[in-house]
């Protein structure tokens, strides 16, 4: 069984005003933490016991930002 210990950047976005954002999953036991950073500052963090839930949440936030005018970096 393969395990993951290192944080993984899930996506990066940028805005026309120069802002940039990213979502990073930080593996942990029993919970992993999904963090959202804007301009390298912590916007928020959420804990998940299941990675599928964390990935779905990251996708939800990414879709919201794309709808607000952000673009993939």
Secondary structure, DSSP 8 states (H G I E B T S, - for coil): -----S-EEEEEEE-TTS-EEEEEEE--SS-EEEEEEETTEEEEEEEESSHHHHHHHHHHHHHHHHHTT-EE-
